[in-house]
Amino acid sequence: MHEVVREFVGLPSPIVGRAGAGGHPCQGLYHRPATFRPKTAFIATHYNVDFSEHYLASYLAERGYGFLGWNTRFRGAEPYFLLDHALAEIGVGVRWLKERAGVEQVVLLGNSGGGSLMAAYQSQAVEPNVLPTAGGRPVEAIQDLERGDLFVALAAHSGRPEVLTAWMDPSVTDERDALSVDPDLDPFDPGNGAPYSMEFQRRYRAAQRARNERITDWALERLAALSGTRARDQLFTLYRTWADLRMIDPTIEPSDRRPNWCYVGEPVRANYGVFGLGSLCTLRTWLSMWSLRTSQCVAAPHLARITEPSLVVHATADACVYDSDARSVFDGLAAPDRRLEFIRADHYLEEPEEARSQVADLIASWVAERTP
């Protein structure tokens, strides 16, 4: 194993330049072997989670690769996310790898929610297709993005609007009231399950999609109402987004996951807590990231443009990414050279203890087979 060094990388954004206080909007840490500059490097970015110290960075650097854990200016700022802006800022990191770090082969690592984000990046680099969010101006910087050479999806969700819709509680009857509930759709009412009947599951899934569509209708109406006023956008809250029936009922898509559990604990408590997916949004961020109708963060059309060699790794004890998600990502890829692998581990590969080393070995070996 190689000794690892880390280098801070701070770069201006092609959208907003450099912050007045001196900070760079685009920031990350480059991990690499101490004694040489690797010719192959990974880049990993998420919609809003800080990936600068990604859990696989040191593992892959020890195995002879570079790893840029990269953040756009939306790190920790999910309510303001805009896809076209984020892609431009991922492009800054990819260019740094090729032009400054001396990398010849870039591996796009789409981890967790970042799976669909990195797929969208590669899709835009291959064939420009991402449009500005409602009322936005075209971003020139995304018209000439550097393509990745390999694509890896690790414990990846199938798309931002899909995962939110699958997790949201459709029993909410008033979006302004966190306690409002339709008892016929309440997933935590013992009278409805678990285990849940197929009939309840069908009604529940249809009601989830209907809730997403209602919010989209409202967001579009509000934007229209704001036109010509002093306000261009507005913030709003979104309640109860930890209610995927699979989180509660382990008989739906059985796996090695812990039953009645999600990423932030017991679903009923998480669902009525304040730390939820999309819990704070602007109207435009809803349309850009979460809306089934308007979001371009849906993975499928982007995966269909990826023909580069691709690896999908699914953790079978993941609490909230399921076998169907992994297979959807795998099936959606257009790459003739694609592979699907499974490992018994949780979402962040924390358990069992050896999971991260095993996945690093798997990914490093796969990349080595495809390195010129």
KOLTORVO-616236 format. One record per residue (C-alpha): residue number from 0; residue in three letters; x, z, y; chain. Coordinates in Angstrom, 1 decimal. Each point is the difference from the previous one (the first is absolute). Example, Ala and Ser with C-alpha at 12.3 -4.5 7.8 and 13.67 -1.06 7.14 Angstrom:
2
MARLO  seq  type    east      up   north  mol
MARLO    0   ALA    12.3     7.8    -4.5    A
MARLO    1   SER     1.4    -0.7     3.4    A
This chain:
372
MARLO  seq  type    east      up   north  mol
MARLO    0   MET     0.0     0.0     0.0    A
MARLO    1   HIS     1.2    -0.8     3.5    A
MARLO    2   GLU     0.4     2.5     2.8    A
MARLO    3   VAL    -2.7    -0.8     2.7    A
MARLO    4   VAL     0.3    -0.1     3.8    A
MARLO    5   ARG    -2.9    -0.2     2.4    A
MARLO    6   GLU    -0.1    -1.8     3.3    A
MARLO    7   PHE    -2.7     0.4     2.7    A
MARLO    8   VAL    -1.4    -3.2     1.2    A
MARLO    9   GLY    -2.0    -0.2     3.2    A
MARLO   10   LEU    -1.2    -3.3     1.4    A
MARLO   11   PRO    -2.4    -1.2     2.7    A
MARLO   12   SER    -3.3    -1.4    -0.8    A
MARLO   13   PRO    -0.8    -3.7     0.9    A
MARLO   14   ILE    -3.4     1.3     1.1    A
MARLO   15   VAL     0.8     3.1     2.2    A
MARLO   16   GLY     3.8     0.0     0.4    A
MARLO   17   ARG     1.7     3.4     0.2    A
MARLO   18   ALA    -1.8     3.2     1.0    A
MARLO   19   GLY     0.6     1.3     3.5    A
MARLO   20   ALA     1.3     3.3    -1.4    A
MARLO   21   GLY     2.7    -1.9    -1.8    A
MARLO   22   GLY    -1.4    -0.1    -3.6    A
MARLO   23   HIS    -0.2    -3.2    -1.9    A
MARLO   24   PRO    -3.5    -0.8    -1.4    A
MARLO   25   CYS     1.5    -1.4    -3.2    A
MARLO   26   GLN     2.1     2.6    -1.8    A
MARLO   27   GLY     1.3     0.7    -3.5    A
MARLO   28   LEU     2.9     1.0    -2.2    A
MARLO   29   TYR     2.2    -2.4    -1.8    A
MARLO   30   HIS     1.3     1.4    -3.3    A
MARLO   31   ARG     2.9    -1.8    -1.7    A
MARLO   32   PRO     3.0     0.6    -2.2    A
MARLO   33   ALA     2.9     1.6     1.9    A
MARLO   34   THR     2.7    -2.3    -1.1    A
MARLO   35   PHE    -1.5    -3.5     0.4    A
MARLO   36   ARG    -2.8    -1.9     1.8    A
MARLO   37   PRO    -2.5    -1.1    -2.5    A
MARLO   38   LYS    -1.3    -3.6    -0.1    A
MARLO   39   THR    -3.5     1.0    -1.2    A
MARLO   40   ALA    -2.1     2.6     1.9    A
MARLO   41   PHE    -3.5     1.3    -0.1    A
MARLO   42   ILE    -2.3     0.6     2.9    A
MARLO   43   ALA    -3.1     2.3    -0.2    A
MARLO   44   THR    -2.6     0.6     2.7    A
MARLO   45   HIS    -3.4     1.6     0.1    A
MARLO   46   TYR    -3.0    -0.3     2.3    A
MARLO   47   ASN     0.6     3.4     1.5    A
MARLO   48   VAL     2.1     2.2    -2.4    A
MARLO   49   ASP     3.6     0.7     0.9    A
MARLO   50   PHE     2.1    -2.0    -2.6    A
MARLO   51   SER     3.4     0.5     1.6    A
MARLO   52   GLU     1.0     2.5    -2.7    A
MARLO   53   HIS    -1.9    -1.7    -2.8    A
MARLO   54   TYR     0.3     1.8    -3.3    A
MARLO   55   LEU     1.6    -3.0    -1.7    A
MARLO   56   ALA     2.5    -0.8     2.7    A
MARLO   57   SER     2.9     2.1    -1.2    A
MARLO   58   TYR    -0.7    -0.8    -3.7    A
MARLO   59   LEU     0.3    -3.8     0.6    A
MARLO   60   ALA     3.0     0.4     2.3    A
MARLO   61   GLU     1.7     1.9    -2.7    A
MARLO   62   ARG    -0.6    -3.0    -2.2    A
MARLO   63   GLY     1.8    -2.3     2.4    A
MARLO   64   TYR    -2.8    -1.2     2.2    A
MARLO   65   GLY    -0.9     0.4     3.7    A
MARLO   66   PHE    -3.3     1.6     0.9    A
MARLO   67   LEU    -1.5    -0.1     3.5    A
MARLO   68   GLY    -2.8     2.6     0.3    A
MARLO   69   TRP    -1.7    -1.6     3.0    A
MARLO   70   ASN    -2.6     1.1     2.4    A
MARLO   71   THR    -2.0    -2.0     2.5    A
MARLO   72   ARG    -1.3     1.7     3.2    A
MARLO   73   PHE    -3.2     0.9    -2.0    A
MARLO   74   ARG     1.9     2.7    -1.9    A
MARLO   75   GLY    -2.3     3.0     0.4    A
MARLO   76   ALA    -2.3    -2.0     2.2    A
MARLO   77   GLU    -2.5    -1.4    -2.5    A
MARLO   78   PRO    -2.9     0.0     2.5    A
MARLO   79   TYR     1.7    -2.7     2.1    A
MARLO   80   PHE     1.2    -2.3    -2.8    A
MARLO   81   LEU    -0.1    -3.8     0.5    A
MARLO   82   LEU     1.1    -2.2    -2.9    A
MARLO   83   ASP     1.6    -2.8     2.0    A
MARLO   84   HIS     2.0     2.4     2.1    A
MARLO   85   ALA     1.2     1.8    -3.2    A
MARLO   86   LEU     1.1    -3.2    -1.7    A
MARLO   87   ALA     2.1    -0.9     3.1    A
MARLO   88   GLU     1.7     3.4    -0.2    A
MARLO   89   ILE     0.7    -0.3    -3.8    A
MARLO   90   GLY     1.6    -3.3     0.9    A
MARLO   91   VAL     2.4     1.8     2.2    A
MARLO   92   GLY     1.2     2.0    -3.0    A
MARLO   93   VAL     0.3    -3.0    -2.3    A
MARLO   94   ARG     2.0    -1.9     2.7    A
MARLO   95   TRP     2.3     3.0     0.4    A
MARLO   96   LEU     0.8     0.1    -3.7    A
MARLO   97   LYS     0.9    -3.7     0.0    A
MARLO   98   GLU     1.7    -0.3     3.3    A
MARLO   99   ARG     1.7     3.4     0.5    A
MARLO  100   ALA     0.3     1.6    -3.4    A
MARLO  101   GLY     1.3    -3.1    -1.7    A
MARLO  102   VAL    -2.8    -0.1    -2.7    A
MARLO  103   GLU    -0.6    -3.3    -1.7    A
MARLO  104   GLN    -3.0     1.0    -2.2    A
MARLO  105   VAL    -2.9     2.1     1.4    A
MARLO  106   VAL    -2.4     1.8    -2.4    A
MARLO  107   LEU    -3.3     0.9     1.6    A
MARLO  108   LEU    -1.1     3.4    -1.5    A
MARLO  109   GLY    -3.8     0.6     0.4    A
MARLO  110   ASN    -0.5     3.6    -0.9    A
MARLO  111   SER    -3.4     1.8     0.1    A
MARLO  112   GLY    -2.0    -1.3     3.0    A
MARLO  113   GLY     3.0    -2.1     0.9    A
MARLO  114   GLY    -0.7    -2.3    -2.9    A
MARLO  115   SER    -2.6    -2.0     1.9    A
MARLO  116   LEU     2.1     0.2     3.2    A
MARLO  117   MET     3.1    -1.5    -1.5    A
MARLO  118   ALA    -2.1    -2.6    -1.7    A
MARLO  119   ALA    -1.5    -0.9     3.4    A
MARLO  120   TYR     3.5    -0.3     1.4    A
MARLO  121   GLN     1.2    -2.4    -2.7    A
MARLO  122   SER    -3.2    -1.9     0.2    A
MARLO  123   GLN     0.4    -0.5     3.8    A
MARLO  124   ALA     3.7    -1.0    -0.5    A
MARLO  125   VAL    -1.0    -2.6    -2.6    A
MARLO  126   GLU    -3.0    -1.4     1.7    A
MARLO  127   PRO    -1.1     1.4     3.5    A
MARLO  128   ASN    -3.6     1.1    -0.4    A
MARLO  129   VAL    -0.4     3.4     1.7    A
MARLO  130   LEU    -2.2    -0.1     3.1    A
MARLO  131   PRO    -0.1     2.4     3.0    A
MARLO  132   THR    -2.5     2.8    -0.2    A
MARLO  133   ALA    -3.2    -0.5     2.0    A
MARLO  134   GLY     0.9    -0.7     3.6    A
MARLO  135   GLY     3.8     0.1    -0.7    A
MARLO  136   ARG     2.6    -2.5     1.1    A
MARLO  137   PRO     2.0    -2.0    -2.6    A
MARLO  138   VAL     3.3     1.5    -0.9    A
MARLO  139   GLU     2.7    -2.6     0.1    A
MARLO  140   ALA     2.5     2.2    -2.0    A
MARLO  141   ILE    -2.0    -0.4    -3.2    A
MARLO  142   GLN     0.1    -3.8     0.0    A
MARLO  143   ASP     3.6    -0.1    -1.3    A
MARLO  144   LEU     0.5     3.0    -2.3    A
MARLO  145   GLU     2.9     0.2    -2.5    A
MARLO  146   ARG    -1.3    -0.2    -3.5    A
MARLO  147   GLY     0.8     2.5    -2.7    A
MARLO  148   ASP     1.8    -1.2    -3.1    A
MARLO  149   LEU    -1.7     2.4    -2.5    A
MARLO  150   PHE    -3.1     2.1     0.1    A
MARLO  151   VAL    -0.6     3.4    -1.6    A
MARLO  152   ALA    -3.4     1.8     0.0    A
MARLO  153   LEU     0.4     3.7    -0.9    A
MARLO  154   ALA    -3.0     2.3    -0.5    A
MARLO  155   ALA    -1.8    -2.4     2.4    A
MARLO  156   HIS    -3.6    -0.1     1.1    A
MARLO  157   SER    -1.7    -3.3     0.0    A
MARLO  158   GLY    -0.8    -0.1     3.7    A
MARLO  159   ARG    -0.8     2.2     3.0    A
MARLO  160   PRO    -3.7    -0.7     0.3    A
MARLO  161   GLU    -0.5     0.1    -3.7    A
MARLO  162   VAL     1.6     3.3    -0.5    A
MARLO  163   LEU    -1.9     1.6     2.9    A
MARLO  164   THR    -3.3    -1.3    -1.2    A
MARLO  165   ALA     0.7     1.2    -3.6    A
MARLO  166   TRP     0.8     3.5     1.3    A
MARLO  167   MET    -2.7     0.4     2.7    A
MARLO  168   ASP    -3.0     2.2    -0.5    A
MARLO  169   PRO    -3.1    -2.2     0.3    A
MARLO  170   SER    -2.3     3.0     0.2    A
MARLO  171   VAL     0.8     0.4     3.7    A
MARLO  172   THR    -3.2    -0.6     1.9    A
MARLO  173   ASP     1.2     0.6     3.6    A
MARLO  174   GLU     3.6    -1.1     0.9    A
MARLO  175   ARG     0.0     2.6     2.8    A
MARLO  176   ASP    -0.8     2.9    -2.4    A
MARLO  177   ALA     2.6     0.9    -2.6    A
MARLO  178   LEU    -2.6     2.0    -2.0    A
MARLO  179   SER    -2.7    -2.6    -0.1    A
MARLO  180   VAL    -0.9    -0.9    -3.6    A
MARLO  181   ASP    -2.4    -2.1    -2.1    A
MARLO  182   PRO    -0.4     2.2    -3.1    A
MARLO  183   ASP    -0.7    -3.1    -2.2    A
MARLO  184   LEU     3.5    -1.3     0.7    A
MARLO  185   ASP     1.9     3.3     0.2    A
MARLO  186   PRO     2.9    -0.2    -2.5    A
MARLO  187   PHE     0.4     3.8     0.0    A
MARLO  188   ASP    -3.7     0.8    -0.9    A
MARLO  189   PRO     0.0     1.1    -3.6    A
MARLO  190   GLY    -3.3    -1.9    -0.4    A
MARLO  191   ASN     1.8    -3.3     0.5    A
MARLO  192   GLY     3.0     0.7    -2.4    A
MARLO  193   ALA     2.8     0.1    -1.0    A
MARLO  194   PRO     0.1    -1.7    -2.3    A
MARLO  195   TYR    -1.8    -2.7     2.0    A
MARLO  196   SER    -2.5    -2.4    -1.5    A
MARLO  197   MET     0.6    -3.7     0.3    A
MARLO  198   GLU    -3.1    -0.2     2.2    A
MARLO  199   PHE     1.3     2.6     2.4    A
MARLO  200   GLN     3.4    -1.7     0.1    A
MARLO  201   ARG    -1.6    -3.3     0.9    A
MARLO  202   ARG    -2.1     1.5     2.8    A
MARLO  203   TYR     3.0     2.0     1.3    A
MARLO  204   ARG     2.3    -3.0     0.2    A
MARLO  205   ALA    -2.7    -2.1     1.7    A
MARLO  206   ALA    -0.6     2.8     2.5    A
MARLO  207   GLN     3.8     0.3     0.7    A
MARLO  208   ARG     0.1    -3.7     0.9    A
MARLO  209   ALA    -3.1     0.4     2.1    A
MARLO  210   ARG     1.6     2.8     2.0    A
MARLO  211   ASN     3.1    -2.0     0.7    A
MARLO  212   GLU    -2.2    -2.9     1.2    A
MARLO  213   ARG    -2.1     2.3     2.3    A
MARLO  214   ILE     3.2     1.3     1.6    A
MARLO  215   THR     1.2    -3.6     0.6    A
MARLO  216   ASP    -3.3    -1.0     1.5    A
MARLO  217   TRP     0.2     3.0     2.4    A
MARLO  218   ALA     3.7    -0.7     0.9    A
MARLO  219   LEU    -0.8    -3.6     0.9    A
MARLO  220   GLU    -3.0     1.1     2.0    A
MARLO  221   ARG     2.0     2.6     1.9    A
MARLO  222   LEU     2.8    -2.5     0.8    A
MARLO  223   ALA    -2.6    -2.4     1.4    A
MARLO  224   ALA    -1.5     2.8     2.0    A
MARLO  225   LEU     3.4     0.9     1.5    A
MARLO  226   SER     0.7    -3.6     1.1    A
MARLO  227   GLY     0.1    -0.1     3.8    A
MARLO  228   THR     0.4     3.8     0.3    A
MARLO  229   ARG     3.0     2.1     0.8    A
MARLO  230   ALA     0.6     0.8    -3.7    A
MARLO  231   ARG     1.4    -2.5    -2.4    A
MARLO  232   ASP    -0.3     2.1    -3.2    A
MARLO  233   GLN    -1.1     3.5    -1.1    A
MARLO  234   LEU     0.9     2.6    -2.5    A
MARLO  235   PHE    -2.4     1.2    -2.7    A
MARLO  236   THR     0.1     2.4    -3.0    A
MARLO  237   LEU    -0.7    -0.9    -3.6    A
MARLO  238   TYR    -1.1     2.8    -2.3    A
MARLO  239   ARG     0.2     0.6    -3.7    A
MARLO  240   THR     2.4    -2.5    -1.7    A
MARLO  241   TRP     1.1     1.9    -3.1    A
MARLO  242   ALA    -3.0    -0.9    -2.3    A
MARLO  243   ASP     1.0    -2.7    -2.4    A
MARLO  244   LEU    -2.0     0.9    -3.2    A
MARLO  245   ARG     3.2    -0.6    -2.0    A
MARLO  246   MET     1.6     2.9     1.8    A
MARLO  247   ILE    -2.7     2.3    -1.3    A
MARLO  248   ASP    -1.0    -1.5    -3.4    A
MARLO  249   PRO     3.0    -0.7    -2.3    A
MARLO  250   THR    -2.2    -2.0    -2.4    A
MARLO  251   ILE    -0.1    -2.9     2.6    A
MARLO  252   GLU     3.2    -2.0    -0.6    A
MARLO  253   PRO     1.7     2.7    -2.2    A
MARLO  254   SER     3.7     0.5     0.7    A
MARLO  255   ASP     2.7     2.7    -0.1    A
MARLO  256   ARG    -1.2     1.3     3.4    A
MARLO  257   ARG    -1.0     3.6     0.7    A
MARLO  258   PRO    -3.9     0.2    -0.1    A
MARLO  259   ASN    -1.9     1.0     3.1    A
MARLO  260   TRP     3.0    -0.5     2.3    A
MARLO  261   CYS     1.1    -2.3     2.8    A
MARLO  262   TYR     3.2    -0.2     2.2    A
MARLO  263   VAL    -1.1     3.0     2.1    A
MARLO  264   GLY    -1.5     2.2    -2.7    A
MARLO  265   GLU    -3.5     0.6    -1.4    A
MARLO  266   PRO    -2.2    -2.9     1.2    A
MARLO  267   VAL    -2.9     2.0     1.2    A
MARLO  268   ARG     2.2     2.1     2.3    A
MARLO  269   ALA     2.1    -3.0     1.1    A
MARLO  270   ASN    -3.1    -2.0     0.8    A
MARLO  271   TYR    -1.3     2.6     2.4    A
MARLO  272   GLY     3.4     0.6     1.5    A
MARLO  273   VAL     1.6    -1.6     3.1    A
MARLO  274   PHE     2.8    -1.9    -1.8    A
MARLO  275   GLY    -1.6    -3.2    -1.1    A
MARLO  276   LEU     0.8    -3.7    -0.2    A
MARLO  277   GLY    -1.0    -1.7     3.2    A
MARLO  278   SER    -1.3     3.3     1.4    A
MARLO  279   LEU     0.8    -1.2     3.6    A
MARLO  280   CYS    -0.3    -3.6     1.0    A
MARLO  281   THR    -0.3    -2.3     3.0    A
MARLO  282   LEU    -2.6    -2.8    -0.3    A
MARLO  283   ARG     2.7    -2.6    -0.3    A
MARLO  284   THR     2.0     2.0    -2.6    A
MARLO  285   TRP    -3.2     0.2    -2.1    A
MARLO  286   LEU    -0.4    -3.8     0.2    A
MARLO  287   SER     3.7    -0.6    -0.7    A
MARLO  288   MET     0.6     2.5    -2.8    A
MARLO  289   TRP    -3.2     1.5    -1.6    A
MARLO  290   SER    -2.9    -2.5     0.3    A
MARLO  291   LEU    -0.9    -1.9    -3.2    A
MARLO  292   ARG    -1.3    -2.8     2.2    A
MARLO  293   THR     2.7    -0.5     2.5    A
MARLO  294   SER     3.2     1.7    -1.2    A
MARLO  295   GLN     3.0    -2.1    -0.9    A
MARLO  296   CYS     1.6     2.9    -1.9    A
MARLO  297   VAL    -1.8    -1.1    -3.2    A
MARLO  298   ALA     2.8    -0.7    -2.5    A
MARLO  299   ALA    -1.5    -2.8    -2.1    A
MARLO  300   PRO     0.3    -3.0     2.4    A
MARLO  301   HIS     3.6     1.1     0.9    A
MARLO  302   LEU     1.0     0.5    -3.7    A
MARLO  303   ALA    -1.2    -3.5    -0.7    A
MARLO  304   ARG     2.7    -1.4     2.4    A
MARLO  305   ILE     2.8     1.9    -1.7    A
MARLO  306   THR     1.9    -2.2    -2.4    A
MARLO  307   GLU     3.3     1.9     0.0    A
MARLO  308   PRO     0.9     2.0    -3.1    A
MARLO  309   SER    -2.2     3.1     0.0    A
MARLO  310   LEU    -0.1     3.4    -1.7    A
MARLO  311   VAL    -3.0     2.3    -0.2    A
MARLO  312   VAL     0.6     3.6    -1.1    A
MARLO  313   HIS    -2.9     2.3    -0.6    A
MARLO  314   ALA     0.2     3.8    -0.4    A
MARLO  315   THR    -2.6     0.9    -2.6    A
MARLO  316   ALA    -0.5     3.6     1.3    A
MARLO  317   ASP    -0.7    -1.1     3.5    A
MARLO  318   ALA    -2.9     2.0     1.4    A
MARLO  319   CYS    -1.4    -2.8     2.2    A
MARLO  320   VAL     1.6    -3.3    -1.1    A
MARLO  321   TYR    -1.6    -1.2    -3.2    A
MARLO  322   ASP     0.8    -2.5    -2.7    A
MARLO  323   SER    -2.5    -2.4     1.5    A
MARLO  324   ASP     1.9     0.1     3.3    A
MARLO  325   ALA     3.3    -0.9    -1.7    A
MARLO  326   ARG    -1.6    -2.8    -2.1    A
MARLO  327   SER    -1.7    -1.3     3.1    A
MARLO  328   VAL     3.3    -0.2     1.9    A
MARLO  329   PHE     1.7    -1.6    -3.1    A
MARLO  330   ASP    -2.7    -2.5    -0.6    A
MARLO  331   GLY    -0.1    -1.0     3.7    A
MARLO  332   LEU     3.6    -1.0     0.2    A
MARLO  333   ALA     0.8    -3.7    -0.1    A
MARLO  334   ALA     3.5     0.6    -1.2    A
MARLO  335   PRO     0.8    -1.8    -3.3    A
MARLO  336   ASP     2.6     2.7    -0.6    A
MARLO  337   ARG    -1.9     3.2     0.1    A
MARLO  338   ARG     0.0     3.2    -2.0    A
MARLO  339   LEU    -2.2     3.1    -0.4    A
MARLO  340   GLU     1.6     3.3    -1.1    A
MARLO  341   PHE    -1.5     3.4    -0.6    A
MARLO  342   ILE     1.5     3.5     0.3    A
MARLO  343   ARG    -1.6     3.3    -0.7    A
MARLO  344   ALA     0.5     1.7     3.4    A
MARLO  345   ASP    -2.0     1.1     3.1    A
MARLO  346   HIS    -0.3    -2.0     3.2    A
MARLO  347   TYR     3.3     1.1     1.6    A
MARLO  348   LEU     1.9     0.1    -3.3    A
MARLO  349   GLU     0.5     3.7     0.4    A
MARLO  350   GLU    -1.1     0.9    -3.5    A
MARLO  351   PRO     1.6    -0.3    -2.5    A
MARLO  352   GLU     3.3     0.9     1.5    A
MARLO  353   GLU     1.7    -3.1    -1.3    A
MARLO  354   ALA    -2.6    -2.5     1.2    A
MARLO  355   ARG     1.8    -1.1     3.2    A
MARLO  356   SER     3.2    -0.7    -1.9    A
MARLO  357   GLN    -1.9    -2.0    -2.6    A
MARLO  358   VAL    -1.8    -2.1     2.5    A
MARLO  359   ALA     3.2    -0.6     2.0    A
MARLO  360   ASP     1.7    -1.1    -3.2    A
MARLO  361   LEU    -3.0    -2.3    -0.8    A
MARLO  362   ILE     0.0    -1.6     3.5    A
MARLO  363   ALA     3.8    -0.3     0.2    A
MARLO  364   SER     0.2    -1.7    -3.3    A
MARLO  365   TRP    -2.9    -2.4     0.8    A
MARLO  366   VAL     1.7    -0.9     3.3    A
MARLO  367   ALA     3.4    -0.5    -1.6    A
MARLO  368   GLU    -1.5    -2.5    -2.4    A
MARLO  369   ARG    -1.1    -2.0     3.0    A
MARLO  370   THR     3.1     0.3     2.2    A
MARLO  371   PRO     2.1    -3.2     0.4    A
